[in-house]
Amino acid sequence: MRHLKEVRETYWQHFKFAAFVSRNLFVAAGAAIIHAIFPFLLETTASNKINEVHIMLKTRNEEPEPLDEDKELFI
């Protein structure tokens, strides 16, 4: 499948990620509905969740930065 090759994921990796994104958007939608009814509750929850999803989507397939061999790794 072309899309899976484009995002460099297996079917199950893609399924897991898509399900995770869906869950987060569902939580954001629920928070937005509650906020619509009670504006004093969950004032930033929906937008924060959507921003998290945006960052995850934007950065999920970025190449990791190469390690600087001169720096020590602390584990």
Phi and psi in degrees as a GROMACS rama.xvg file:
@    title "Ramachandran Plot"
@    xaxis  label "Phi"
@    yaxis  label "Psi"
@TYPE xy
-59.6241  -46.1148  ARG-2
-60.7741  -42.2088  HIS-3
-63.3149  -36.6915  LEU-4
-67.5091  -39.665  LYS-5
-61.631  -39.0628  GLU-6
-94.1077  1.31466  VAL-7
53.2138  52.4493  ARG-8
-135.542  153.316  GLU-9
-78.4171  170.643  THR-10
-56.3077  -47.2789  TYR-11
-72.6364  -33.3283  TRP-12
-62.9505  -44.2163  GLN-13
-65.5283  -42.6119  HIS-14
-58.9597  -47.2375  PHE-15
-62.4533  -44.7836  LYS-16
-65.6156  -45.3717  PHE-17
-62.4194  -38.9068  ALA-18
-66.2516  -38.6156  ALA-19
-64.5664  -44.2125  PHE-20
-62.7445  -44.3061  VAL-21
-59.9563  -42.6916  SER-22
-61.2525  -44  ARG-23
-66.1181  -38.3295  ASN-24
-69.5547  -33.626  LEU-25
-64.3539  -43.0201  PHE-26
-61.8145  -43.302  VAL-27
-61.88  -41.7664  ALA-28
-63.2457  -42.956  ALA-29
-62.1444  -43.1295  GLY-30
-63.48  -38.2134  ALA-31
-66.657  -38.3556  ALA-32
-66.1052  -44.8881  ILE-33
-61.7395  -42.8801  ILE-34
-64.7727  -34.7318  HIS-35
-63.3109  -36.6459  ALA-36
-81.0183  -41.605  ILE-37
-123.156  85.1281  PHE-38
-58.8824  -18.2248  PRO-39
-85.5935  -4.10427  PHE-40
-107.293  148.768  LEU-41
48.7196  48.6885  LEU-42
-61.8816  -31.829  GLU-43
-123.533  2.39244  THR-44
-60.4061  -48.7889  THR-45
-63.6557  -47.9791  ALA-46
-66.8079  -36.4694  SER-47
-62.6151  -43.8894  ASN-48
-64.3468  -41.8911  LYS-49
-65.1771  -40.0581  ILE-50
-62.4027  -40.4104  ASN-51
-60.0684  -45.3164  GLU-52
-63.0171  -43.0704  VAL-53
-58.0887  -46.981  HIS-54
-62.1848  -42.9928  ILE-55
-60.6486  -44.6407  MET-56
-66.1656  -38.4839  LEU-57
-71.2943  -33.5893  LYS-58
-109.067  0.966555  THR-59
-65.111  -29.1002  ARG-60
-115.886  19.4189  ASN-61
-70.2546  144.231  GLU-62
-70.4963  136.92  GLU-63
-67.0922  149.278  PRO-64
-67.5218  141.294  GLU-65
-65.4141  147.446  PRO-66
-73.1634  139.625  LEU-67
-84.0774  115.854  ASP-68
-67.2768  -18.5771  GLU-69
-81.6265  -15.2877  ASP-70
-93.1958  143.665  LYS-71
-84.6873  146.704  GLU-72
-96.9995  129.899  LEU-73
-107.555  120.504  PHE-74
